[in-house]
Amino acid sequence: WFVGNAYLNMGQPVQALPALQRAAELHPWHPQVLSNYGAALVANGNPLQGAKVLEDLLVSYPGFNDARKNLTEIYTILGMKTEAIRTISYWEKFSNPNPFSVYCKSIRGRLTDN
């Protein structure tokens, strides 16, 4: 996982993907590993595959904010407005006060501007 994460952070997603895929196979319960694997898939041109990894991750860890933000960005970039709104609605529904209220407002604005 550390090797894959290092490659990902250095902007080398092609090199990161095999290491993060292996880490995800070895640690399918580790939220940070799965989140980074999803990010590597997206960075390698597979946003739907990356989204699926993050969606599955959020079933087990719904409060894992990094994955939720990454998934929201994927949906927003792909123009999947309903899915993006559903994803940020988690914070709006379950967080009081909502520490992501500015982010949620920004996403809603980006979705209505398009």
C-alpha positions in Angstrom: 0.0 0.0 0.0 2.8 2.4 0.9 4.5 1.9 -2.5 1.3 2.4 -4.4 0.4 5.5 -2.4 3.8 6.9 -3.0 3.5 6.5 -6.7 0.0 8.0 -6.6 1.2 11.0 -4.7 4.1 11.5 -7.1 1.7 11.6 -10.0 2.6 8.2 -11.4 -0.8 6.4 -11.4 0.3 3.7 -13.9 2.9 2.5 -11.4 0.6 2.9 -8.5 -2.2 0.8 -9.7 -0.7 -2.7 -9.4 0.6 -2.1 -5.9 -2.8 -0.6 -4.8 -4.7 -3.4 -6.5 -2.6 -6.0 -4.6 -3.1 -4.1 -1.3 -6.8 -4.1 -1.9 -6.7 -7.9 -2.4 -4.7 -8.4 0.8 -6.7 -5.9 2.9 -10.3 -5.7 1.5 -11.5 -4.3 4.8 -9.0 -1.3 5.1 -10.8 1.9 4.1 -7.7 3.9 3.2 -6.3 1.2 1.0 -9.6 0.9 -0.9 -9.9 4.7 -1.1 -6.5 5.0 -2.7 -7.2 2.0 -5.0 -10.3 3.8 -6.2 -8.3 7.0 -6.8 -5.7 5.1 -8.7 -8.4 3.5 -10.9 -9.8 7.0 -11.7 -6.3 8.4 -12.4 -5.8 5.5 -14.8 -8.9 6.5 -16.8 -11.4 4.1 -15.1 -13.7 6.5 -13.2 -16.7 4.1 -13.1 -14.5 1.3 -11.8 -13.1 3.7 -9.2 -16.6 4.8 -8.3 -17.7 1.2 -7.7 -14.8 0.6 -5.3 -15.7 3.8 -3.4 -19.4 3.0 -3.4 -18.7 -0.5 -1.9 -16.4 1.1 0.6 -19.0 3.5 1.8 -21.5 0.7 2.4 -19.1 -0.6 5.2 -17.7 2.8 6.2 -20.4 5.4 5.5 -18.6 8.1 7.6 -15.3 7.8 5.7 -15.2 11.3 4.5 -12.2 11.1 2.1 -14.0 8.4 0.1 -17.3 10.3 0.1 -15.6 13.5 -1.2 -13.7 11.5 -3.9 -16.9 9.7 -5.0 -18.8 13.0 -5.1 -16.1 14.5 -7.3 -16.2 11.5 -9.7 -20.0 11.8 -10.0 -19.7 15.6 -10.5 -17.1 15.3 -13.2 -19.1 12.5 -15.0 -22.2 14.6 -14.8 -24.0 12.1 -12.6 -25.9 14.8 -10.8 -28.4 12.6 -8.9 -25.6 10.4 -7.6 -23.5 13.4 -6.5 -26.5 14.9 -4.6 -27.3 11.6 -3.0 -23.6 11.3 -1.9 -23.4 14.7 -0.3 -26.9 14.4 1.2 -25.3 12.0 3.7 -23.6 14.9 5.4 -26.6 17.2 5.2 -28.8 14.5 6.8 -26.4 13.0 9.4 -24.1 15.8 10.4 -25.2 18.6 12.7 -23.5 20.9 12.5 -22.3 19.9 9.0 -18.5 20.3 8.8 -18.9 20.0 5.0 -21.6 22.5 4.5 -19.4 24.8 2.3 -18.3 21.9 0.2 -21.9 20.7 -0.2 -23.0 24.2 -1.3 -20.1 24.3 -3.8 -21.0 21.0 -5.3 -24.7 21.9 -5.5 -23.6 25.1 -7.3 -21.4 23.3 -9.7 -24.2 20.9 -10.5 -26.7 23.6 -11.2 -24.3 25.7 -13.3 -23.8 22.8 -15.8 
